[in-house]
Amino acid sequence: MTADNTALSTAAERALIEQYEAASTGDAVKLMREKAIAGFRSRGLPNRRVEEWKYTDLRRGMNEALPIAEMPAAAEAKAAVDTVAGFGDMAGARIVFVNGLYAPELSEISGVEGLTIRSLAATLAKSRPQGLGELAASLTDSALDLNTAFMRDGALIDVAAGAEIEKPVEILHVAAGEPAATYTRHVVRVGEGAKVCFSEVYSGKGHYQTNTAIEFSAAKGAEVSWIKLQNESREAQHLSTLLSRLDGEVGFDHFIFNSGAHLSRTQTFLRFDGEGSRAELRSAMLITEEQHCDVTLVVDHAVPNCESREFCKSVIDGAAKGVFQGRINVFPHAQKTDGRMVSQALFLSESVEMAYKPELEIFADDVQCAHGATSGQIDEDLLFYLRARGIPEAEARTLLVLAFLSEVIEEIGDEQVVETLEERTRTWLGY
């Protein structure tokens, strides 16, 4: 098929179309891929004229389309994975992706009762996996279209009904080797009444591009916690999309720790499809120099009696720019909705920038919804108080930053995870 690229204004956009046309797409989801690339062809990369991407102009920020990554030699892959701390030995199961491809020899996925993990690439050769594309079908988004068109591998994770997975399931993504682009797609389904924790880790060295998407669903009564650590190279680009659907009486706690990548956008779309569920979406953003970090959250209250909390804390230094976009949609008849959204930023220099875009769209009358946004610098009185008691200035500043972030980090509840993230914060601050 020959594409008309006249509507695609940048070299990166045209190169992406050419990459797709040169690739083999004869698998079980060819029609899904064709629809996605057609959507991208008509819209191109998102820019400031696209309202949802107003503060993150990807057309301007993505000036090249890197070649699709390949698996490096076994020794190089192992060496790259060994340098990533992740969450240490906390994981009970670990599935590793190097350059977007499943590395079974570096993974440990057996022996956990109630947990099934398969490779997307191996499944696509035979059939379309259950759940793939179901949640993505309702979203019009060019970053997701690219993921669908180019997805090569990912994890298909099923947690059996009633299972209680004691230790976290870690999904580790590592970039290694020459500059390249990776496209991973995960489908995660948690059964009725199950309890599980996922940790999602991204790391790498050098210049590369990451585009990942997750379709996640939780059945009635499930309890799920999810921690994402985005610690990409400062030369990398990170685009991620989480599509979530919660049935009734589900508890979902999601936390994002963003400190890596030159340009990153983490977008989360969550829909309540059953009554009595709650979701807490918290994030911490630590950026410096000329980093650009965008956290976008959209919550759809489609049924009554659900509760959502969105809380973002940002620490910004150098000439970095942070973006927080949060939207709560309350559908007609979604009475007794309780939705709250707060974003707070701490500025460590005079050259930083923070863009806020909180939104509420409410079509029900018996609801409690609110949003707020604040920003400021370190309180000099508090800093003086600590220094007057013999605490060095660097340590005093670190203590104040940790105190600022504590509201979102300590809510995780796992002491070992909290200590790991606090240590990462100290390292980021250079203390």
C-alpha positions, -999 to +999 in steps of 0.1 A: +000+000+000+013+034-009+005+062+016-002+098+008+022+116+031+014+151+021-006+157+053+024+146+074+045+177+079+076+164+096+104+140+087+096+119+118+060+115+108+068+105+072+096+081+085+071+064+108+047+057+079+076+044+058+087+021+087+053+006+090+050+000+052+084-017+052+075-040+082+058-074+080+023-072+095+009-106+086+000-116+121-034-121+139-040-084+144-032-070+110-065-053+107-061-036+141-027-024+130-040-011+097-067+009+115-042+024+139-018+035+113-046+050+093-056+071+123-020+082+127-017+090+090-048+113+093-037+131+125+001+128+126+020+135+158+000+155+185+008+191+187-003+223+206-035+224+185-046+191+199-063+201+232-052+170+251-016+176+241-016+214+244+014+216+267+034+187+252+040+194+215+052+159+204+054+170+167+081+195+177+097+174+205+101+142+184+124+152+156+133+117+144+119+082+141+145+058+154+147+023+139+128-005+156+150-020+183+163-055+181+174-079+209+211-074+217+235-102+223+228-123+254+258-110+273+249-074+266+213-079+275+223-095+309+248-068+316+221-041+309+196-058+332+221-063+360+227-026+362+190-019+369+182-018+406+144-018+402+128-028+435+155-053+444+145-086+457+109-076+465+094-092+434+079-127+435+078-129+397+098-109+372+092-106+335+120-088+316+119-070+283+151-059+267+146-034+238+109-042+240+114-080+235+107-107+261+139-121+276+129-155+291+164-164+303+164-132+324+129-136+337+114-156+366+077-163+360+072-198+373+060-211+407+035-184+416+001-200+422-028-182+405-005-162+381-002-169+344+022-149+322+027-153+285+046-135+257+025-113+234+047-120+204+044-158+208+006-155+210+002-131+181+017-156+157-014-178+163-043-157+174-055-124+188-052-125+226-083-120+247-085-084+258-061-070+233-075-038+218-107-038+238-100-008+260-079+009+234-108+010+209-125+039+226-095+062+227-084+085+198-047+092+205-017+092+181+008+078+207-015+048+213-020+044+175+017+041+171+019+015+198-009-005+182+007-003+148+042-013+159+037-034+190+061-063+189+059-079+223+046-076+258+032-095+287-002-112+288-009-115+326-038-132+342-044-134+379-069-161+388-101-154+407-095-155+444-057-156+441-036-137+466-002-130+452+020-122+482+050-106+464+049-080+436+049-090+400+077-069+384+076-059+347+111-046+338+119-027+306+155-021+298+169-003+267+204-013+255+226-009+225+223+015+196+196+043+195+163+027+187+126+027+194+106+001+214+069-006+214+056-029+241+019-038+248+007-055+279-027-069+287-034-075+324-065-091+338-071-096+375-099-120+384-127-116+409-116-112+445-079-115+437-052-095+454-020-085+436+007-058+434+025-049+402+058-029+398+066-015+364+102-003+359+118+015+329+155+021+326+182+024+300+213+043+288+218+066+259+194+079+232+163+059+226+125+061+224+100+041+245+063+038+236+044+014+259+007+007+265-012-014+291-048-026+290-058-034+325-091-047+339-100-058+374-131-080+381-155-075+411-139-073+445-103-073+433-076-054+452-047-041+430-018-019+438+005-007+410+038+011+412+056+026+382+092+037+383+101+057+352+139+062+354+148+063+317+180+078+304+181+116+303+185+114+265+154+092+261+118+098+252+091+080+272+055+077+261+032+055+281-006+048+282-025+030+309-061+020+300-080+008+331-115-006+337-127-014+372-157-036+379-177-033+412-161-031+447-126-029+433-097-012+452-070+002+429-040+021+441-017+035+414+016+054+420+040+068+394+076+080+402+088+101+372+125+111+372+139+101+339+137+109+302+143+141+284+107+142+273+080+120+289+043+117+289+025+093+312-012+092+305-038+072+325-074+066+315-096+049+341-132+040+339-155+028+367-178+001+353-191-012+387-205+004+418-186+007+451-151+009+436-123+033+446-092+044+428-062+064+441-040+078+414-008+094+429+024+105+413+057+122+421+076+141+395+113+150+400+128+168+370+157+191+363+179+207+336+157+208+305+135+178+311+098+179+301+074+157+321+037+154+314+013+135+337-022+132+323-051+115+341-087+110+329-112+093+352-147+083+340-173+078+367-198+059+346-217+043+375-229+055+409-211+052+443-175+053+433-146+073+447-114+086+430-084+106+442-058+122+420-028+136+438+003+148+420+034+162+437+062+178+415+097+189+424+112+209+396+147+223+392+169+238+365+150+249+334+126+219+335+089+220+326+062+200+343+027+194+331-003+181+351-036+175+333-064+159+353-100+154+342-129+139+361-160+130+341-192+122+360-217+106+337-255+110+340-269+088+368-235+084+384-249+097+417-229+096+449-197+101+430-168+114+451-139+127+431-110+149+443-079+161+424-049+180+437-016+190+421+012+207+440+046+218+428+078+228+446+102+250+426+139+247+433+150+274+408+138+306+391+137+291+356+112+263+360+078+261+345+047+242+356+014+239+335-018+229+352-050+219+336-076+205+361-111+198+347-144+186+360-173+177+338-203+167+358-237+155+346-251+143+379-264+164+408-257+143+440-219+144+438-188+156+457-161+168+433-132+193+437-098+202+423-070+224+433-035+234+422-007+252+441+030+260+435+058+276+454+094+275+466+110+261+498+098+280+529+129+300+539+116+301+575+115+263+577+150+262+561+163+287+587+147+267+615+165+235+604+199+252+598+197+270+632+197+235+648+229+225+632+216+208+601+237+215+570+218+234+542+219+205+517+205+181+543+179+206+554+167+211+518+166+173+513+145+169+544+120+195+532+117+180+498+111+145+513+085+160+536+068+176+506+067+143+488+057+122+518+020+126+513+021+107+480+050+083+487+042+071+522+006+063+511+021+033+493+021+016+526+050-008+518+079+003+540+106-012+517+091+005+487+089+038+505+125+035+516+136+027+480+118+058+466+131+081+493+166+069+486+161+076+449+149+111+459+181+117+479+202+106+450+183+129+426+190+158+450+226+148+451+227+142+488 
